[in-house]
Amino acid sequence: MTLDSDARRGEQWHNALHGQYWKMVFRFLVSEVGPDDAHDVAQQTFLVAWKKRDHVPDDPKTWLLNVARKDALKHRRWRLRHPEDLGSDAMDELPLPADGTEAVASHRDELQRVWRQLRPTEQRVLALAYLEDLTGEQLGEALGVRATTARQRLSRATKRARDLLNRTTGTGDPNGC
């Protein structure tokens, strides 16, 4: 079943939505709330999609990410009131791109060290832009900011990641580690 505007927004539609976008929402939430809580928050996101199914746009990608971002904010506020160790690092849960080279895979430890040094906001914008392949407009919508602001954040995060990688490896090129 496809997600088109003519489809009846019933259980089949929701199952198709879930099947098509679950991994994307989950990966995003790993960087937002950590791998231990990402599953629960992702379920909440799809529950919202079910409850508001008549308002979900035909292209739901950025709508889902925006809902996930809001759910993650609620979850983080809850975590502040109920502190507990979130466990493993988000970078451990992020897959390498499918077309990743052996050189990138062989230097995963260096990339993980750089990832851990990035601020959560930098991790978020990099994951959305490069793992989810969002455009500037989509990135802005998912982050709840203007597209120009999102592109500036992406530029700064990319520069900081390159600088950290350069300090770690002596080169700014991940293939030249």
Salt bridges, closest charged atoms under 4 A:
GLU32 OE1 - ARG76 NH1 3.00
GLU32 OE2 - ARG124 NE 1.94
ASP37 OD2 - HIS75 NE2 2.99
ASP37 OD2 - ARG79 NH2 2.58
ASP58 OD1 - ARG9 NH2 3.26
ASP71 OD1 - LYS74 NZ 3.78
GLU84 OE1 - ARG79 NH1 3.22
ASP89 OD2 - ARG116 NE 3.29
GLU110 OE1 - HIS107 ND1 3.56
GLU122 OE2 - ARG119 NH1 2.59
GLU122 OE1 - ARG160 NH1 2.66
GLU132 OE2 - ARG27 NE 2.94
GLU137 OE2 - ARG151 NH1 3.28
ASP163 OD2 - LYS159 NZ 2.93
